[in-house]
Amino acid sequence: MLVNEWAMAACYSTDADGTVRLPFDPTTGRLVPEVWERWLAWDPVRMVAGHADALRGLRAIWVDAGKSDEYFLDLGAQAFVAELEALGIGEPELRFELFEGTHGGIEWRYPDAVGWLAERLA
């Protein structure tokens, strides 16, 4: 699974010289605080408050996740939606669905999502 962590690290914590840094020591599992803080800065749940005005200005926000997501993104989706709702963002601009499924093989969800978004943005 370390391949996924390296891919995420390349997005969140690459140094100016191109060195990719993990937010933890792969040998001990201990967090590297200065790198972990860089990851937390990109956490969508933590970012909501800092982007409140932009989020309130959106006409459509679709959030969904499989109830059996292997990466537990269902939990992240619920936390993200709770932060949006704390800002007063809800229906009709926000649509949130937890569905029976995992992280992959969800192409069957696309027509509903794209249809709803197109309707809201028209």
Jmol script that loads the backbone (N, CA, C; Angstrom):
load data "model"
ATOM      1  N   MET A   1       0.811  -1.198   0.000  1.00  0.00           N
ATOM      2  CA  MET A   1       0.000   0.000   0.000  1.00  0.00           C
ATOM      3  C   MET A   1       0.854   1.260   0.000  1.00  0.00           C
ATOM      4  N   LEU A   2       2.124   1.144   0.241  1.00  0.00           N
ATOM      5  CA  LEU A   2       2.991   2.310   0.298  1.00  0.00           C
ATOM      6  C   LEU A   2       3.018   3.075  -1.014  1.00  0.00           C
ATOM      7  N   VAL A   3       2.677   2.433  -2.122  1.00  0.00           N
ATOM      8  CA  VAL A   3       2.635   3.122  -3.417  1.00  0.00           C
ATOM      9  C   VAL A   3       1.627   4.251  -3.368  1.00  0.00           C
ATOM     10  N   ASN A   4       0.446   4.024  -2.777  1.00  0.00           N
ATOM     11  CA  ASN A   4      -0.554   5.082  -2.662  1.00  0.00           C
ATOM     12  C   ASN A   4      -0.045   6.241  -1.815  1.00  0.00           C
ATOM     13  N   GLU A   5       0.655   5.930  -0.735  1.00  0.00           N
ATOM     14  CA  GLU A   5       1.188   6.989   0.117  1.00  0.00           C
ATOM     15  C   GLU A   5       2.218   7.830  -0.637  1.00  0.00           C
ATOM     16  N   TRP A   6       3.068   7.172  -1.444  1.00  0.00           N
ATOM     17  CA  TRP A   6       4.050   7.933  -2.220  1.00  0.00           C
ATOM     18  C   TRP A   6       3.354   8.830  -3.239  1.00  0.00           C
ATOM     19  N   ALA A   7       2.291   8.322  -3.859  1.00  0.00           N
ATOM     20  CA  ALA A   7       1.556   9.133  -4.830  1.00  0.00           C
ATOM     21  C   ALA A   7       0.937  10.346  -4.152  1.00  0.00           C
ATOM     22  N   MET A   8       0.334  10.142  -2.995  1.00  0.00           N
ATOM     23  CA  MET A   8      -0.252  11.269  -2.264  1.00  0.00           C
ATOM     24  C   MET A   8       0.845  12.224  -1.805  1.00  0.00           C
ATOM     25  N   ALA A   9       1.971  11.683  -1.349  1.00  0.00           N
ATOM     26  CA  ALA A   9       3.066  12.533  -0.904  1.00  0.00           C
ATOM     27  C   ALA A   9       3.566  13.410  -2.042  1.00  0.00           C
ATOM     28  N   ALA A  10       3.580  12.876  -3.255  1.00  0.00           N
ATOM     29  CA  ALA A  10       4.018  13.668  -4.404  1.00  0.00           C
ATOM     30  C   ALA A  10       3.099  14.872  -4.600  1.00  0.00           C
ATOM     31  N   CYS A  11       1.835  14.733  -4.243  1.00  0.00           N
ATOM     32  CA  CYS A  11       0.879  15.841  -4.354  1.00  0.00           C
ATOM     33  C   CYS A  11       0.996  16.817  -3.189  1.00  0.00           C
ATOM     34  N   TYR A  12       1.174  16.292  -1.983  1.00  0.00           N
ATOM     35  CA  TYR A  12       1.061  17.112  -0.779  1.00  0.00           C
ATOM     36  C   TYR A  12       2.373  17.551  -0.163  1.00  0.00           C
ATOM     37  N   SER A  13       3.447  16.806  -0.374  1.00  0.00           N
ATOM     38  CA  SER A  13       4.651  17.143   0.387  1.00  0.00           C
ATOM     39  C   SER A  13       5.942  16.907  -0.379  1.00  0.00           C
ATOM     40  N   THR A  14       5.968  17.400  -1.601  1.00  0.00           N
ATOM     41  CA  THR A  14       7.219  17.384  -2.350  1.00  0.00           C
ATOM     42  C   THR A  14       7.990  18.654  -2.006  1.00  0.00           C
ATOM     43  N   ASP A  15       9.262  18.498  -1.708  1.00  0.00           N
ATOM     44  CA  ASP A  15      10.108  19.652  -1.412  1.00  0.00           C
ATOM     45  C   ASP A  15      10.404  20.428  -2.695  1.00  0.00           C
ATOM     46  N   ALA A  16      10.923  21.626  -2.542  1.00  0.00           N
ATOM     47  CA  ALA A  16      11.234  22.485  -3.687  1.00  0.00           C
ATOM     48  C   ALA A  16      12.205  21.820  -4.662  1.00  0.00           C
ATOM     49  N   ASP A  17      13.077  20.949  -4.155  1.00  0.00           N
ATOM     50  CA  ASP A  17      14.046  20.282  -5.031  1.00  0.00           C
ATOM     51  C   ASP A  17      13.487  19.011  -5.683  1.00  0.00           C
ATOM     52  N   GLY A  18      12.198  18.720  -5.431  1.00  0.00           N
ATOM     53  CA  GLY A  18      11.565  17.554  -6.031  1.00  0.00           C
ATOM     54  C   GLY A  18      11.558  16.314  -5.156  1.00  0.00           C
ATOM     55  N   THR A  19      12.180  16.390  -3.989  1.00  0.00           N
ATOM     56  CA  THR A  19      12.185  15.251  -3.075  1.00  0.00           C
ATOM     57  C   THR A  19      10.783  15.029  -2.523  1.00  0.00           C
ATOM     58  N   VAL A  20      10.289  13.806  -2.664  1.00  0.00           N
ATOM     59  CA  VAL A  20       8.972  13.458  -2.138  1.00  0.00           C
ATOM     60  C   VAL A  20       9.146  12.967  -0.708  1.00  0.00           C
ATOM     61  N   ARG A  21       8.388  13.572   0.201  1.00  0.00           N
ATOM     62  CA  ARG A  21       8.502  13.220   1.617  1.00  0.00           C
ATOM     63  C   ARG A  21       7.194  12.642   2.134  1.00  0.00           C
ATOM     64  N   LEU A  22       7.276  11.504   2.787  1.00  0.00           N
ATOM     65  CA  LEU A  22       6.115  10.917   3.448  1.00  0.00           C
ATOM     66  C   LEU A  22       5.871  11.636   4.774  1.00  0.00           C
ATOM     67  N   PRO A  23       4.621  11.659   5.230  1.00  0.00           N
ATOM     68  CA  PRO A  23       4.337  12.322   6.506  1.00  0.00           C
ATOM     69  C   PRO A  23       4.625  11.427   7.718  1.00  0.00           C
ATOM     70  N   PHE A  24       5.227  10.279   7.465  1.00  0.00           N
ATOM     71  CA  PHE A  24       5.569   9.358   8.539  1.00  0.00           C
ATOM     72  C   PHE A  24       6.836   8.615   8.153  1.00  0.00           C
ATOM     73  N   ASP A  25       7.497   8.091   9.151  1.00  0.00           N
ATOM     74  CA  ASP A  25       8.681   7.265   8.916  1.00  0.00           C
ATOM     75  C   ASP A  25       8.190   5.860   8.582  1.00  0.00           C
ATOM     76  N   PRO A  26       8.476   5.354   7.384  1.00  0.00           N
ATOM     77  CA  PRO A  26       7.957   4.035   7.010  1.00  0.00           C
ATOM     78  C   PRO A  26       8.522   2.884   7.847  1.00  0.00           C
ATOM     79  N   THR A  27       9.621   3.103   8.525  1.00  0.00           N
ATOM     80  CA  THR A  27      10.207   2.062   9.361  1.00  0.00           C
ATOM     81  C   THR A  27       9.519   1.990  10.725  1.00  0.00           C
ATOM     82  N   THR A  28       9.265   3.162  11.314  1.00  0.00           N
ATOM     83  CA  THR A  28       8.704   3.192  12.676  1.00  0.00           C
ATOM     84  C   THR A  28       7.215   3.530  12.706  1.00  0.00           C
ATOM     85  N   GLY A  29       6.729   4.165  11.655  1.00  0.00           N
ATOM     86  CA  GLY A  29       5.337   4.604  11.645  1.00  0.00           C
ATOM     87  C   GLY A  29       5.120   5.929  12.357  1.00  0.00           C
ATOM     88  N   ARG A  30       6.171   6.515  12.893  1.00  0.00           N
ATOM     89  CA  ARG A  30       6.044   7.788  13.602  1.00  0.00           C
ATOM     90  C   ARG A  30       5.803   8.926  12.615  1.00  0.00           C
ATOM     91  N   LEU A  31       4.897   9.831  13.021  1.00  0.00           N
ATOM     92  CA  LEU A  31       4.632  10.996  12.188  1.00  0.00           C
ATOM     93  C   LEU A  31       5.849  11.905  12.115  1.00  0.00           C
ATOM     94  N   VAL A  32       6.005  12.564  10.975  1.00  0.00           N
ATOM     95  CA  VAL A  32       6.997  13.620  10.803  1.00  0.00           C
ATOM     96  C   VAL A  32       6.182  14.912  10.839  1.00  0.00           C
ATOM     97  N   PRO A  33       6.121  15.591  11.996  1.00  0.00           N
ATOM     98  CA  PRO A  33       5.174  16.685  12.198  1.00  0.00           C
ATOM     99  C   PRO A  33       5.179  17.769  11.124  1.00  0.00           C
ATOM    100  N   GLU A  34       6.360  18.208  10.686  1.00  0.00           N
ATOM    101  CA  GLU A  34       6.391  19.299   9.708  1.00  0.00           C
ATOM    102  C   GLU A  34       5.833  18.855   8.352  1.00  0.00           C
ATOM    103  N   VAL A  35       5.959  17.597   8.023  1.00  0.00           N
ATOM    104  CA  VAL A  35       5.400  17.083   6.768  1.00  0.00           C
ATOM    105  C   VAL A  35       3.909  16.811   6.948  1.00  0.00           C
ATOM    106  N   TRP A  36       3.518  16.262   8.068  1.00  0.00           N
ATOM    107  CA  TRP A  36       2.119  15.977   8.354  1.00  0.00           C
ATOM    108  C   TRP A  36       1.292  17.264   8.303  1.00  0.00           C
ATOM    109  N   GLU A  37       1.842  18.351   8.810  1.00  0.00           N
ATOM    110  CA  GLU A  37       1.138  19.638   8.765  1.00  0.00           C
ATOM    111  C   GLU A  37       0.869  20.068   7.327  1.00  0.00           C
ATOM    112  N   ARG A  38       1.787  19.755   6.425  1.00  0.00           N
ATOM    113  CA  ARG A  38       1.576  20.084   5.006  1.00  0.00           C
ATOM    114  C   ARG A  38       0.410  19.281   4.442  1.00  0.00           C
ATOM    115  N   TRP A  39       0.279  18.032   4.868  1.00  0.00           N
ATOM    116  CA  TRP A  39      -0.856  17.203   4.439  1.00  0.00           C
ATOM    117  C   TRP A  39      -2.159  17.761   4.994  1.00  0.00           C
ATOM    118  N   LEU A  40      -2.149  18.109   6.273  1.00  0.00           N
ATOM    119  CA  LEU A  40      -3.367  18.627   6.889  1.00  0.00           C
ATOM    120  C   LEU A  40      -3.847  19.908   6.220  1.00  0.00           C
ATOM    121  N   ALA A  41      -2.923  20.699   5.699  1.00  0.00           N
ATOM    122  CA  ALA A  41      -3.303  21.935   5.009  1.00  0.00           C
ATOM    123  C   ALA A  41      -4.140  21.656   3.766  1.00  0.00           C
ATOM    124  N   TRP A  42      -4.024  20.447   3.204  1.00  0.00           N
ATOM    125  CA  TRP A  42      -4.787  20.062   2.012  1.00  0.00           C
ATOM    126  C   TRP A  42      -5.992  19.184   2.337  1.00  0.00           C
ATOM    127  N   ASP A  43      -6.288  18.993   3.602  1.00  0.00           N
ATOM    128  CA  ASP A  43      -7.435  18.177   4.006  1.00  0.00           C
ATOM    129  C   ASP A  43      -8.714  18.933   3.659  1.00  0.00           C
ATOM    130  N   PRO A  44      -9.562  18.382   2.778  1.00  0.00           N
ATOM    131  CA  PRO A  44     -10.784  19.100   2.376  1.00  0.00           C
ATOM    132  C   PRO A  44     -11.675  19.503   3.552  1.00  0.00           C
ATOM    133  N   VAL A  45     -11.762  18.667   4.565  1.00  0.00           N
ATOM    134  CA  VAL A  45     -12.594  19.003   5.721  1.00  0.00           C
ATOM    135  C   VAL A  45     -12.039  20.236   6.420  1.00  0.00           C
ATOM    136  N   ARG A  46     -10.737  20.289   6.602  1.00  0.00           N
ATOM    137  CA  ARG A  46     -10.101  21.433   7.258  1.00  0.00           C
ATOM    138  C   ARG A  46     -10.111  22.682   6.372  1.00  0.00           C
ATOM    139  N   MET A  47     -10.217  22.506   5.078  1.00  0.00           N
ATOM    140  CA  MET A  47     -10.177  23.638   4.150  1.00  0.00           C
ATOM    141  C   MET A  47     -11.515  24.372   4.047  1.00  0.00           C
ATOM    142  N   VAL A  48     -12.595  23.741   4.455  1.00  0.00           N
ATOM    143  CA  VAL A  48     -13.928  24.326   4.271  1.00  0.00           C
ATOM    144  C   VAL A  48     -14.018  25.729   4.859  1.00  0.00           C
ATOM    145  N   ALA A  49     -13.665  25.895   6.112  1.00  0.00           N
ATOM    146  CA  ALA A  49     -13.813  27.190   6.774  1.00  0.00           C
ATOM    147  C   ALA A  49     -13.055  28.302   6.040  1.00  0.00           C
ATOM    148  N   GLY A  50     -11.872  28.002   5.540  1.00  0.00           N
ATOM    149  CA  GLY A  50     -11.070  29.002   4.844  1.00  0.00           C
ATOM    150  C   GLY A  50     -11.593  29.363   3.465  1.00  0.00           C
ATOM    151  N   HIS A  51     -12.516  28.576   2.959  1.00  0.00           N
ATOM    152  CA  HIS A  51     -13.091  28.825   1.635  1.00  0.00           C
ATOM    153  C   HIS A  51     -14.599  29.020   1.719  1.00  0.00           C
ATOM    154  N   ALA A  52     -15.064  29.470   2.884  1.00  0.00           N
ATOM    155  CA  ALA A  52     -16.501  29.585   3.135  1.00  0.00           C
ATOM    156  C   ALA A  52     -17.218  30.447   2.107  1.00  0.00           C
ATOM    157  N   ASP A  53     -16.692  31.610   1.805  1.00  0.00           N
ATOM    158  CA  ASP A  53     -17.371  32.499   0.859  1.00  0.00           C
ATOM    159  C   ASP A  53     -17.483  31.869  -0.522  1.00  0.00           C
ATOM    160  N   ALA A  54     -16.408  31.265  -0.995  1.00  0.00           N
ATOM    161  CA  ALA A  54     -16.435  30.616  -2.311  1.00  0.00           C
ATOM    162  C   ALA A  54     -17.426  29.458  -2.316  1.00  0.00           C
ATOM    163  N   LEU A  55     -17.444  28.670  -1.256  1.00  0.00           N
ATOM    164  CA  LEU A  55     -18.361  27.535  -1.182  1.00  0.00           C
ATOM    165  C   LEU A  55     -19.817  27.994  -1.129  1.00  0.00           C
ATOM    166  N   ARG A  56     -20.081  29.057  -0.382  1.00  0.00           N
ATOM    167  CA  ARG A  56     -21.449  29.598  -0.316  1.00  0.00           C
ATOM    168  C   ARG A  56     -21.907  30.124  -1.671  1.00  0.00           C
ATOM    169  N   GLY A  57     -20.969  30.514  -2.509  1.00  0.00           N
ATOM    170  CA  GLY A  57     -21.300  31.056  -3.820  1.00  0.00           C
ATOM    171  C   GLY A  57     -21.562  30.004  -4.887  1.00  0.00           C
ATOM    172  N   LEU A  58     -21.335  28.739  -4.575  1.00  0.00           N
ATOM    173  CA  LEU A  58     -21.546  27.675  -5.559  1.00  0.00           C
ATOM    174  C   LEU A  58     -23.032  27.349  -5.698  1.00  0.00           C
ATOM    175  N   ARG A  59     -23.431  27.032  -6.915  1.00  0.00           N
ATOM    176  CA  ARG A  59     -24.829  26.658  -7.158  1.00  0.00           C
ATOM    177  C   ARG A  59     -25.062  25.164  -6.993  1.00  0.00           C
ATOM    178  N   ALA A  60     -24.000  24.375  -6.975  1.00  0.00           N
ATOM    179  CA  ALA A  60     -24.167  22.928  -6.880  1.00  0.00           C
ATOM    180  C   ALA A  60     -22.922  22.286  -6.286  1.00  0.00           C
ATOM    181  N   ILE A  61     -23.144  21.455  -5.277  1.00  0.00           N
ATOM    182  CA  ILE A  61     -22.075  20.655  -4.685  1.00  0.00           C
ATOM    183  C   ILE A  61     -22.622  19.240  -4.525  1.00  0.00           C
ATOM    184  N   TRP A  62     -22.048  18.306  -5.259  1.00  0.00           N
ATOM    185  CA  TRP A  62     -22.451  16.897  -5.178  1.00  0.00           C
ATOM    186  C   TRP A  62     -21.382  16.151  -4.399  1.00  0.00           C
ATOM    187  N   VAL A  63     -21.792  15.457  -3.355  1.00  0.00           N
ATOM    188  CA  VAL A  63     -20.876  14.646  -2.566  1.00  0.00           C
ATOM    189  C   VAL A  63     -21.521  13.275  -2.411  1.00  0.00           C
ATOM    190  N   ASP A  64     -20.788  12.243  -2.783  1.00  0.00           N
ATOM    191  CA  ASP A  64     -21.287  10.896  -2.543  1.00  0.00           C
ATOM    192  C   ASP A  64     -20.117   9.974  -2.247  1.00  0.00           C
ATOM    193  N   ALA A  65     -20.442   8.845  -1.650  1.00  0.00           N
ATOM    194  CA  ALA A  65     -19.415   7.863  -1.312  1.00  0.00           C
ATOM    195  C   ALA A  65     -20.079   6.526  -1.059  1.00  0.00           C
ATOM    196  N   GLY A  66     -19.323   5.473  -1.342  1.00  0.00           N
ATOM    197  CA  GLY A  66     -19.794   4.134  -1.045  1.00  0.00           C
ATOM    198  C   GLY A  66     -19.696   3.849   0.445  1.00  0.00           C
ATOM    199  N   LYS A  67     -20.691   3.182   0.972  1.00  0.00           N
ATOM    200  CA  LYS A  67     -20.701   2.855   2.404  1.00  0.00           C
ATOM    201  C   LYS A  67     -19.595   1.881   2.789  1.00  0.00           C
ATOM    202  N   SER A  68     -19.014   1.210   1.797  1.00  0.00           N
ATOM    203  CA  SER A  68     -17.928   0.261   2.060  1.00  0.00           C
ATOM    204  C   SER A  68     -16.632   0.706   1.381  1.00  0.00           C
ATOM    205  N   ASP A  69     -16.420   2.008   1.308  1.00  0.00           N
ATOM    206  CA  ASP A  69     -15.232   2.550   0.662  1.00  0.00           C
ATOM    207  C   ASP A  69     -13.977   2.021   1.349  1.00  0.00           C
ATOM    208  N   GLU A  70     -13.072   1.440   0.557  1.00  0.00           N
ATOM    209  CA  GLU A  70     -11.853   0.844   1.104  1.00  0.00           C
ATOM    210  C   GLU A  70     -10.929   1.870   1.754  1.00  0.00           C
ATOM    211  N   TYR A  71     -11.069   3.121   1.368  1.00  0.00           N
ATOM    212  CA  TYR A  71     -10.223   4.181   1.907  1.00  0.00           C
ATOM    213  C   TYR A  71     -10.964   4.998   2.963  1.00  0.00           C
ATOM    214  N   PHE A  72     -12.153   4.531   3.335  1.00  0.00           N
ATOM    215  CA  PHE A  72     -12.990   5.189   4.335  1.00  0.00           C
ATOM    216  C   PHE A  72     -13.373   6.609   3.935  1.00  0.00           C
ATOM    217  N   LEU A  73     -13.478   6.835   2.638  1.00  0.00           N
ATOM    218  CA  LEU A  73     -13.868   8.160   2.178  1.00  0.00           C
ATOM    219  C   LEU A  73     -15.326   8.467   2.494  1.00  0.00           C
ATOM    220  N   ASP A  74     -16.105   7.453   2.837  1.00  0.00           N
ATOM    221  CA  ASP A  74     -17.460   7.709   3.300  1.00  0.00           C
ATOM    222  C   ASP A  74     -17.423   8.540   4.588  1.00  0.00           C
ATOM    223  N   LEU A  75     -16.471   8.243   5.455  1.00  0.00           N
ATOM    224  CA  LEU A  75     -16.324   9.011   6.694  1.00  0.00           C
ATOM    225  C   LEU A  75     -15.867  10.435   6.388  1.00  0.00           C
ATOM    226  N   GLY A  76     -14.922  10.562   5.459  1.00  0.00           N
ATOM    227  CA  GLY A  76     -14.463  11.885   5.054  1.00  0.00           C
ATOM    228  C   GLY A  76     -15.579  12.687   4.407  1.00  0.00           C
ATOM    229  N   ALA A  77     -16.397  12.030   3.583  1.00  0.00           N
ATOM    230  CA  ALA A  77     -17.516  12.716   2.931  1.00  0.00           C
ATOM    231  C   ALA A  77     -18.506  13.225   3.966  1.00  0.00           C
ATOM    232  N   GLN A  78     -18.786  12.414   4.971  1.00  0.00           N
ATOM    233  CA  GLN A  78     -19.709  12.843   6.025  1.00  0.00           C
ATOM    234  C   GLN A  78     -19.144  14.021   6.808  1.00  0.00           C
ATOM    235  N   ALA A  79     -17.864  13.982   7.104  1.00  0.00           N
ATOM    236  CA  ALA A  79     -17.229  15.090   7.828  1.00  0.00           C
ATOM    237  C   ALA A  79     -17.228  16.360   6.982  1.00  0.00           C
ATOM    238  N   PHE A  80     -16.953  16.217   5.681  1.00  0.00           N
ATOM    239  CA  PHE A  80     -16.958  17.359   4.763  1.00  0.00           C
ATOM    240  C   PHE A  80     -18.353  17.983   4.708  1.00  0.00           C
ATOM    241  N   VAL A  81     -19.365  17.164   4.561  1.00  0.00           N
ATOM    242  CA  VAL A  81     -20.741  17.662   4.495  1.00  0.00           C
ATOM    243  C   VAL A  81     -21.134  18.334   5.813  1.00  0.00           C
ATOM    244  N   ALA A  82     -20.709  17.783   6.937  1.00  0.00           N
ATOM    245  CA  ALA A  82     -21.002  18.408   8.233  1.00  0.00           C
ATOM    246  C   ALA A  82     -20.395  19.804   8.311  1.00  0.00           C
ATOM    247  N   GLU A  83     -19.186  19.978   7.780  1.00  0.00           N
ATOM    248  CA  GLU A  83     -18.561  21.307   7.765  1.00  0.00           C
ATOM    249  C   GLU A  83     -19.321  22.262   6.851  1.00  0.00           C
ATOM    250  N   LEU A  84     -19.764  21.767   5.699  1.00  0.00           N
ATOM    251  CA  LEU A  84     -20.572  22.603   4.805  1.00  0.00           C
ATOM    252  C   LEU A  84     -21.862  23.027   5.497  1.00  0.00           C
ATOM    253  N   GLU A  85     -22.521  22.073   6.140  1.00  0.00           N
ATOM    254  CA  GLU A  85     -23.774  22.379   6.824  1.00  0.00           C
ATOM    255  C   GLU A  85     -23.561  23.360   7.971  1.00  0.00           C
ATOM    256  N   ALA A  86     -22.414  23.289   8.635  1.00  0.00           N
ATOM    257  CA  ALA A  86     -22.098  24.241   9.707  1.00  0.00           C
ATOM    258  C   ALA A  86     -21.989  25.668   9.172  1.00  0.00           C
ATOM    259  N   LEU A  87     -21.664  25.785   7.881  1.00  0.00           N
ATOM    260  CA  LEU A  87     -21.603  27.101   7.233  1.00  0.00           C
ATOM    261  C   LEU A  87     -22.961  27.529   6.699  1.00  0.00           C
ATOM    262  N   GLY A  88     -23.954  26.685   6.864  1.00  0.00           N
ATOM    263  CA  GLY A  88     -25.284  27.000   6.351  1.00  0.00           C
ATOM    264  C   GLY A  88     -25.502  26.552   4.918  1.00  0.00           C
ATOM    265  N   ILE A  89     -24.608  25.723   4.407  1.00  0.00           N
ATOM    266  CA  ILE A  89     -24.740  25.218   3.037  1.00  0.00           C
ATOM    267  C   ILE A  89     -25.478  23.890   3.096  1.00  0.00           C
ATOM    268  N   GLY A  90     -26.603  23.827   2.430  1.00  0.00           N
ATOM    269  CA  GLY A  90     -27.407  22.611   2.410  1.00  0.00           C
ATOM    270  C   GLY A  90     -28.224  22.571   1.134  1.00  0.00           C
ATOM    271  N   GLU A  91     -29.322  21.832   1.171  1.00  0.00           N
ATOM    272  CA  GLU A  91     -30.198  21.760   0.006  1.00  0.00           C
ATOM    273  C   GLU A  91     -30.738  23.150  -0.293  1.00  0.00           C
ATOM    274  N   PRO A  92     -30.958  23.521  -1.511  1.00  0.00           N
ATOM    275  CA  PRO A  92     -30.869  22.690  -2.705  1.00  0.00           C
ATOM    276  C   PRO A  92     -29.480  22.666  -3.349  1.00  0.00           C
ATOM    277  N   GLU A  93     -28.535  23.482  -2.842  1.00  0.00           N
ATOM    278  CA  GLU A  93     -27.211  23.530  -3.471  1.00  0.00           C
ATOM    279  C   GLU A  93     -26.374  22.289  -3.190  1.00  0.00           C
ATOM    280  N   LEU A  94     -26.617  21.647  -2.066  1.00  0.00           N
ATOM    281  CA  LEU A  94     -25.820  20.497  -1.649  1.00  0.00           C
ATOM    282  C   LEU A  94     -26.624  19.213  -1.789  1.00  0.00           C
ATOM    283  N   ARG A  95     -26.018  18.252  -2.425  1.00  0.00           N
ATOM    284  CA  ARG A  95     -26.620  16.913  -2.495  1.00  0.00           C
ATOM    285  C   ARG A  95     -25.596  15.915  -1.980  1.00  0.00           C
ATOM    286  N   PHE A  96     -26.004  15.145  -0.994  1.00  0.00           N
ATOM    287  CA  PHE A  96     -25.109  14.171  -0.366  1.00  0.00           C
ATOM    288  C   PHE A  96     -25.796  12.814  -0.344  1.00  0.00           C
ATOM    289  N   GLU A  97     -25.086  11.805  -0.827  1.00  0.00           N
ATOM    290  CA  GLU A  97     -25.614  10.448  -0.836  1.00  0.00           C
ATOM    291  C   GLU A  97     -24.537   9.448  -0.440  1.00  0.00           C
ATOM    292  N   LEU A  98     -24.882   8.573   0.473  1.00  0.00           N
ATOM    293  CA  LEU A  98     -24.082   7.389   0.752  1.00  0.00           C
ATOM    294  C   LEU A  98     -24.800   6.238   0.060  1.00  0.00           C
ATOM    295  N   PHE A  99     -24.074   5.457  -0.699  1.00  0.00           N
ATOM    296  CA  PHE A  99     -24.690   4.385  -1.462  1.00  0.00           C
ATOM    297  C   PHE A  99     -24.022   3.061  -1.135  1.00  0.00           C
ATOM    298  N   GLU A 100     -24.719   1.992  -1.455  1.00  0.00           N
ATOM    299  CA  GLU A 100     -24.152   0.662  -1.266  1.00  0.00           C
ATOM    300  C   GLU A 100     -23.056   0.475  -2.305  1.00  0.00           C
ATOM    301  N   GLY A 101     -21.838   0.333  -1.860  1.00  0.00           N
ATOM    302  CA  GLY A 101     -20.742   0.158  -2.802  1.00  0.00           C
ATOM    303  C   GLY A 101     -19.412   0.472  -2.164  1.00  0.00           C
ATOM    304  N   THR A 102     -18.375   0.366  -2.994  1.00  0.00           N
ATOM    305  CA  THR A 102     -17.008   0.586  -2.544  1.00  0.00           C
ATOM    306  C   THR A 102     -16.462   1.831  -3.245  1.00  0.00           C
ATOM    307  N   HIS A 103     -15.151   1.908  -3.352  1.00  0.00           N
ATOM    308  CA  HIS A 103     -14.514   3.059  -3.983  1.00  0.00           C
ATOM    309  C   HIS A 103     -14.515   2.949  -5.515  1.00  0.00           C
ATOM    310  N   GLY A 104     -14.490   1.742  -6.009  1.00  0.00           N
ATOM    311  CA  GLY A 104     -14.409   1.543  -7.458  1.00  0.00           C
ATOM    312  C   GLY A 104     -15.693   0.975  -8.029  1.00  0.00           C
ATOM    313  N   GLY A 105     -15.717   0.897  -9.345  1.00  0.00           N
ATOM    314  CA  GLY A 105     -16.861   0.331 -10.023  1.00  0.00           C
ATOM    315  C   GLY A 105     -18.127   1.123  -9.807  1.00  0.00           C
ATOM    316  N   ILE A 106     -17.995   2.441  -9.789  1.00  0.00           N
ATOM    317  CA  ILE A 106     -19.157   3.279  -9.479  1.00  0.00           C
ATOM    318  C   ILE A 106     -19.643   4.084 -10.682  1.00  0.00           C
ATOM    319  N   GLU A 107     -19.279   3.614 -11.876  1.00  0.00           N
ATOM    320  CA  GLU A 107     -19.689   4.331 -13.081  1.00  0.00           C
ATOM    321  C   GLU A 107     -21.202   4.489 -13.166  1.00  0.00           C
ATOM    322  N   TRP A 108     -21.936   3.576 -12.557  1.00  0.00           N
ATOM    323  CA  TRP A 108     -23.391   3.652 -12.568  1.00  0.00           C
ATOM    324  C   TRP A 108     -23.901   4.883 -11.836  1.00  0.00           C
ATOM    325  N   ARG A 109     -23.045   5.519 -11.023  1.00  0.00           N
ATOM    326  CA  ARG A 109     -23.428   6.737 -10.287  1.00  0.00           C
ATOM    327  C   ARG A 109     -23.343   7.988 -11.168  1.00  0.00           C
ATOM    328  N   TYR A 110     -22.557   7.945 -12.228  1.00  0.00           N
ATOM    329  CA  TYR A 110     -22.288   9.128 -13.026  1.00  0.00           C
ATOM    330  C   TYR A 110     -23.529   9.775 -13.630  1.00  0.00           C
ATOM    331  N   PRO A 111     -24.444   9.019 -14.227  1.00  0.00           N
ATOM    332  CA  PRO A 111     -25.611   9.689 -14.819  1.00  0.00           C
ATOM    333  C   PRO A 111     -26.404  10.531 -13.817  1.00  0.00           C
ATOM    334  N   ASP A 112     -26.600  10.027 -12.606  1.00  0.00           N
ATOM    335  CA  ASP A 112     -27.325  10.819 -11.604  1.00  0.00           C
ATOM    336  C   ASP A 112     -26.549  12.079 -11.228  1.00  0.00           C
ATOM    337  N   ALA A 113     -25.247  11.910 -10.992  1.00  0.00           N
ATOM    338  CA  ALA A 113     -24.434  13.054 -10.584  1.00  0.00           C
ATOM    339  C   ALA A 113     -24.374  14.108 -11.676  1.00  0.00           C
ATOM    340  N   VAL A 114     -24.038  13.691 -12.877  1.00  0.00           N
ATOM    341  CA  VAL A 114     -23.913  14.651 -13.984  1.00  0.00           C
ATOM    342  C   VAL A 114     -25.263  15.269 -14.306  1.00  0.00           C
ATOM    343  N   GLY A 115     -26.326  14.479 -14.264  1.00  0.00           N
ATOM    344  CA  GLY A 115     -27.660  15.005 -14.535  1.00  0.00           C
ATOM    345  C   GLY A 115     -28.064  16.057 -13.518  1.00  0.00           C
ATOM    346  N   TRP A 116     -27.835  15.777 -12.245  1.00  0.00           N
ATOM    347  CA  TRP A 116     -28.188  16.729 -11.193  1.00  0.00           C
ATOM    348  C   TRP A 116     -27.362  17.996 -11.307  1.00  0.00           C
ATOM    349  N   LEU A 117     -26.058  17.839 -11.524  1.00  0.00           N
ATOM    350  CA  LEU A 117     -25.193  19.008 -11.667  1.00  0.00           C
ATOM    351  C   LEU A 117     -25.578  19.850 -12.874  1.00  0.00           C
ATOM    352  N   ALA A 118     -25.855  19.209 -13.997  1.00  0.00           N
ATOM    353  CA  ALA A 118     -26.250  19.944 -15.215  1.00  0.00           C
ATOM    354  C   ALA A 118     -27.533  20.710 -14.974  1.00  0.00           C
ATOM    355  N   GLU A 119     -28.473  20.089 -14.299  1.00  0.00           N
ATOM    356  CA  GLU A 119     -29.746  20.764 -13.996  1.00  0.00           C
ATOM    357  C   GLU A 119     -29.530  21.984 -13.105  1.00  0.00           C
ATOM    358  N   ARG A 120     -28.693  21.834 -12.099  1.00  0.00           N
ATOM    359  CA  ARG A 120     -28.422  22.952 -11.165  1.00  0.00           C
ATOM    360  C   ARG A 120     -27.643  24.075 -11.837  1.00  0.00           C
ATOM    361  N   LEU A 121     -26.788  23.733 -12.778  1.00  0.00           N
ATOM    362  CA  LEU A 121     -25.937  24.754 -13.416  1.00  0.00           C
ATOM    363  C   LEU A 121     -26.557  25.387 -14.639  1.00  0.00           C
ATOM    364  N   ALA A 122     -27.666  24.813 -15.121  1.00  0.00           N
ATOM    365  CA  ALA A 122     -28.312  25.350 -16.330  1.00  0.00           C
ATOM    366  C   ALA A 122     -28.961  26.700 -16.071  1.00  0.00           C
TER     367      ALA A 122
END
end "model"
wireframe off; spacefill off
backbone 0.3
color backbone group
